[in-house]
Amino acid sequence: MNDLKERCVAYLDAGPPLQMTDYVPESLTEIIISYGAEAQPLDEELAEIASLILAEGEALQSIQDPVIRAYMLTGVQLVREVLHAQAHSS
């Protein structure tokens, strides 16, 4: 979990690419990643939201800018790992 925690912190610290003009601070994705950064368990509602984020992850492949696409896909991957880590710690 420490590696995941460190990667979550690094993702949040780095923030979005400069060219990402439609960035929404404190998005649900970031909130879930922040739980991973603090090694805190997700409540039932956040776990459900995390599942929805994962289901919508396929749509991110259509993002034209490769830097923004990579940032968004990394966020989804971290959400997946936070959710997976929680499932294996319960």
Z-matrix of the N, CA and C atoms (Angstrom, degrees):
N
C 1 1.464
C 2 1.533 1 110.92
N 3 1.344 2 117.70 1 -26.40
C 4 1.458 3 119.09 2 -178.13
C 5 1.518 4 112.15 3 -61.52
N 6 1.343 5 116.84 4 -40.88
C 7 1.463 6 120.34 5 177.95
C 8 1.528 7 109.88 6 -61.34
N 9 1.316 8 116.88 7 -44.07
C 10 1.464 9 120.96 8 178.22
C 11 1.523 10 109.84 9 -62.24
N 12 1.306 11 116.40 10 -45.15
C 13 1.456 12 120.90 11 179.27
C 14 1.529 13 110.70 12 -57.65
N 15 1.323 14 116.31 13 -45.88
C 16 1.466 15 120.91 14 179.99
C 17 1.535 16 111.43 15 -64.37
N 18 1.328 17 116.83 16 -40.73
C 19 1.469 18 119.49 17 179.41
C 20 1.525 19 111.64 18 -68.35
N 21 1.317 20 116.91 19 -34.90
C 22 1.470 21 120.22 20 176.24
C 23 1.527 22 110.34 21 -64.69
N 24 1.324 23 116.41 22 -45.34
C 25 1.466 24 120.88 23 178.59
C 26 1.524 25 109.86 24 -60.71
N 27 1.325 26 117.35 25 -45.91
C 28 1.462 27 121.60 26 -178.85
C 29 1.528 28 111.26 27 -61.60
N 30 1.321 29 116.98 28 -40.93
C 31 1.473 30 121.49 29 179.17
C 32 1.529 31 110.22 30 -62.96
N 33 1.312 32 115.93 31 -46.71
C 34 1.463 33 120.12 32 -179.16
C 35 1.530 34 111.46 33 -67.21
N 36 1.323 35 116.25 34 -39.45
C 37 1.466 36 120.12 35 179.57
C 38 1.525 37 111.95 36 -66.53
N 39 1.326 38 116.51 37 -38.65
C 40 1.467 39 120.58 38 -178.47
C 41 1.526 40 111.32 39 -68.84
N 42 1.314 41 116.34 40 -35.86
C 43 1.463 42 119.76 41 -178.32
C 44 1.514 43 112.22 42 69.04
N 45 1.315 44 115.62 43 -177.10
C 46 1.464 45 120.35 44 -174.90
C 47 1.533 46 111.92 45 -76.62
N 48 1.328 47 116.07 46 162.09
C 49 1.464 48 119.73 47 174.17
C 50 1.532 49 110.23 48 -61.62
N 51 1.309 50 116.63 49 148.18
C 52 1.472 51 121.15 50 -178.10
C 53 1.522 52 112.59 51 -58.43
N 54 1.330 53 117.21 52 -34.50
C 55 1.459 54 120.17 53 -177.50
C 56 1.530 55 113.53 54 -78.66
N 57 1.310 56 117.63 55 0.91
C 58 1.462 57 121.10 56 -179.69
C 59 1.531 58 108.80 57 -84.24
N 60 1.315 59 115.43 58 90.79
C 61 1.464 60 121.29 59 -173.34
C 62 1.524 61 113.60 60 -79.87
N 63 1.324 62 117.82 61 -17.22
C 64 1.471 63 120.13 62 -179.03
C 65 1.535 64 112.00 63 -103.34
N 66 1.307 65 116.35 64 24.30
C 67 1.462 66 122.47 65 -179.95
C 68 1.530 67 110.90 66 -62.48
N 69 1.320 68 115.73 67 135.35
C 70 1.465 69 122.02 68 178.27
C 71 1.528 70 108.24 69 -113.41
N 72 1.348 71 117.75 70 107.08
C 73 1.469 72 119.31 71 178.74
C 74 1.525 73 111.26 72 -61.53
N 75 1.316 74 115.27 73 147.78
C 76 1.463 75 122.18 74 178.17
C 77 1.526 76 112.23 75 57.02
N 78 1.334 77 115.35 76 40.65
C 79 1.458 78 120.51 77 175.79
C 80 1.531 79 108.98 78 -66.35
N 81 1.312 80 116.42 79 165.80
C 82 1.463 81 119.85 80 178.20
C 83 1.525 82 111.03 81 -61.90
N 84 1.332 83 116.13 82 -35.52
C 85 1.464 84 119.43 83 176.22
C 86 1.523 85 109.88 84 -59.93
N 87 1.322 86 117.44 85 -47.74
C 88 1.472 87 120.54 86 179.38
C 89 1.523 88 111.93 87 -63.97
N 90 1.302 89 116.88 88 -37.90
C 91 1.465 90 119.80 89 179.14
C 92 1.526 91 110.15 90 -61.70
N 93 1.329 92 116.27 91 -44.95
C 94 1.468 93 120.09 92 179.85
C 95 1.523 94 110.11 93 -65.38
N 96 1.340 95 117.18 94 -41.78
C 97 1.467 96 120.56 95 177.94
C 98 1.528 97 110.31 96 -63.67
N 99 1.322 98 117.34 97 -35.02
C 100 1.470 99 119.44 98 178.56
C 101 1.528 100 111.01 99 -65.81
N 102 1.322 101 117.40 100 -32.02
C 103 1.467 102 120.13 101 174.34
C 104 1.526 103 109.46 102 -63.91
N 105 1.337 104 116.10 103 -40.29
C 106 1.461 105 120.09 104 176.59
C 107 1.515 106 111.60 105 -64.89
N 108 1.328 107 116.44 106 -38.58
C 109 1.468 108 121.12 107 179.77
C 110 1.527 109 111.06 108 -63.98
N 111 1.323 110 116.30 109 -30.15
C 112 1.463 111 121.05 110 -179.63
C 113 1.523 112 112.21 111 -100.37
N 114 1.339 113 115.98 112 3.98
C 115 1.472 114 122.01 113 -178.56
C 116 1.532 115 111.27 114 53.98
N 117 1.322 116 115.61 115 39.25
C 118 1.460 117 121.75 116 179.00
C 119 1.530 118 109.75 117 -99.98
N 120 1.324 119 118.43 118 143.65
C 121 1.464 120 120.22 119 178.23
C 122 1.530 121 111.32 120 -72.68
N 123 1.319 122 115.35 121 146.16
C 124 1.465 123 120.65 122 175.22
C 125 1.523 124 108.40 123 -79.36
N 126 1.328 125 116.29 124 142.95
C 127 1.455 126 118.19 125 172.23
C 128 1.532 127 107.40 126 -77.55
N 129 1.308 128 116.29 127 174.62
C 130 1.466 129 121.59 128 -175.54
C 131 1.528 130 111.78 129 -58.50
N 132 1.327 131 116.68 130 -41.96
C 133 1.466 132 120.90 131 -178.63
C 134 1.529 133 111.65 132 -65.36
N 135 1.324 134 117.25 133 -44.97
C 136 1.468 135 120.20 134 178.68
C 137 1.524 136 111.35 135 -66.80
N 138 1.312 137 117.88 136 -34.89
C 139 1.466 138 120.83 137 176.90
C 140 1.525 139 110.08 138 -63.88
N 141 1.318 140 116.51 139 -39.72
C 142 1.466 141 120.65 140 177.56
C 143 1.532 142 110.45 141 -66.41
N 144 1.321 143 116.57 142 -42.64
C 145 1.466 144 120.83 143 177.97
C 146 1.527 145 109.86 144 -63.16
N 147 1.313 146 117.22 145 -39.99
C 148 1.463 147 120.84 146 177.68
C 149 1.527 148 110.39 147 -58.99
N 150 1.317 149 117.06 148 -41.01
C 151 1.466 150 120.69 149 177.97
C 152 1.525 151 111.34 150 -62.88
N 153 1.326 152 116.55 151 -38.28
C 154 1.470 153 120.23 152 177.87
C 155 1.531 154 110.80 153 -67.07
N 156 1.320 155 116.89 154 -39.56
C 157 1.468 156 120.86 155 177.90
C 158 1.525 157 109.40 156 -60.37
N 159 1.316 158 116.23 157 -42.41
C 160 1.463 159 120.04 158 179.44
C 161 1.521 160 111.23 159 -64.49
N 162 1.320 161 116.77 160 -38.90
C 163 1.466 162 120.49 161 -179.83
C 164 1.522 163 111.62 162 -65.58
N 165 1.314 164 117.51 163 -30.45
C 166 1.457 165 121.34 164 -178.90
C 167 1.531 166 112.55 165 -89.68
N 168 1.312 167 117.16 166 -2.79
C 169 1.450 168 121.99 167 -176.75
C 170 1.516 169 114.81 168 -59.71
N 171 1.327 170 117.51 169 -32.12
C 172 1.467 171 121.29 170 179.86
C 173 1.521 172 111.84 171 -58.32
N 174 1.317 173 117.26 172 -36.09
C 175 1.468 174 121.39 173 -177.84
C 176 1.530 175 111.71 174 -63.54
N 177 1.310 176 117.27 175 -21.43
C 178 1.468 177 120.51 176 -178.03
C 179 1.528 178 112.20 177 -68.65
N 180 1.317 179 117.07 178 -20.90
C 181 1.463 180 120.39 179 178.90
C 182 1.526 181 112.10 180 -61.74
N 183 1.323 182 117.15 181 -22.23
C 184 1.468 183 120.56 182 -177.23
C 185 1.535 184 113.15 183 -85.06
N 186 1.319 185 117.86 184 -3.79
C 187 1.467 186 120.36 185 178.46
C 188 1.520 187 108.25 186 -65.34
N 189 1.319 188 116.16 187 126.80
C 190 1.460 189 121.45 188 -174.89
C 191 1.527 190 113.64 189 -70.45
N 192 1.312 191 117.36 190 -44.39
C 193 1.465 192 120.91 191 -176.69
C 194 1.535 193 109.21 192 -72.19
N 195 1.333 194 117.94 193 119.03
C 196 1.470 195 119.79 194 -176.25
C 197 1.534 196 113.89 195 -65.18
N 198 1.317 197 117.77 196 -30.40
C 199 1.468 198 120.96 197 179.85
C 200 1.527 199 109.86 198 -71.40
N 201 1.321 200 116.83 199 -45.03
C 202 1.467 201 120.84 200 177.81
C 203 1.525 202 109.81 201 -65.57
N 204 1.341 203 117.19 202 -43.21
C 205 1.472 204 120.71 203 178.85
C 206 1.524 205 109.93 204 -58.70
N 207 1.323 206 117.82 205 -45.49
C 208 1.465 207 120.91 206 -179.92
C 209 1.529 208 111.10 207 -62.73
N 210 1.334 209 116.79 208 -41.50
C 211 1.469 210 121.26 209 178.57
C 212 1.534 211 110.51 210 -60.92
N 213 1.314 212 115.89 211 -47.26
C 214 1.464 213 120.58 212 -178.21
C 215 1.534 214 111.37 213 -66.78
N 216 1.326 215 116.80 214 -41.52
C 217 1.463 216 120.13 215 179.26
C 218 1.526 217 110.92 216 -66.77
N 219 1.314 218 117.20 217 -35.79
C 220 1.468 219 120.05 218 175.85
C 221 1.525 220 110.04 219 -63.42
N 222 1.323 221 116.83 220 -41.11
C 223 1.463 222 120.50 221 177.38
C 224 1.516 223 111.83 222 -59.92
N 225 1.321 224 116.62 223 -44.13
C 226 1.471 225 120.62 224 178.81
C 227 1.532 226 110.29 225 -64.82
N 228 1.322 227 116.87 226 -40.53
C 229 1.465 228 120.00 227 178.70
C 230 1.532 229 111.03 228 -62.75
N 231 1.311 230 116.48 229 -41.03
C 232 1.470 231 119.27 230 178.13
C 233 1.524 232 111.07 231 -66.09
N 234 1.322 233 117.42 232 -39.82
C 235 1.473 234 120.44 233 175.97
C 236 1.527 235 109.13 234 -59.58
N 237 1.338 236 116.60 235 -44.38
C 238 1.465 237 121.15 236 178.97
C 239 1.533 238 110.20 237 -58.14
N 240 1.313 239 116.71 238 -45.00
C 241 1.466 240 120.87 239 -178.05
C 242 1.520 241 112.43 240 -69.51
N 243 1.325 242 117.07 241 -37.72
C 244 1.471 243 120.28 242 177.03
C 245 1.530 244 109.44 243 -63.29
N 246 1.318 245 116.47 244 -44.34
C 247 1.473 246 121.03 245 179.42
C 248 1.530 247 109.89 246 -64.66
N 249 1.317 248 117.17 247 -43.34
C 250 1.469 249 122.15 248 179.74
C 251 1.533 250 110.52 249 -63.86
N 252 1.320 251 117.00 250 -43.98
C 253 1.470 252 120.67 251 179.57
C 254 1.514 253 111.07 252 -61.38
N 255 1.325 254 116.18 253 -38.50
C 256 1.459 255 119.95 254 179.67
C 257 1.519 256 109.87 255 -66.79
N 258 1.325 257 117.40 256 -41.77
C 259 1.459 258 120.64 257 -178.89
C 260 1.522 259 111.36 258 -62.55
N 261 1.330 260 116.53 259 -30.40
C 262 1.463 261 120.31 260 -178.22
C 263 1.522 262 113.53 261 -92.27
N 264 1.331 263 116.38 262 -4.47
C 265 1.470 264 118.52 263 177.86
C 266 1.514 265 111.66 264 -104.29
N 267 1.332 266 116.22 265 -8.14
C 268 1.474 267 119.79 266 -178.54
C 269 1.499 268 111.79 267 -79.37
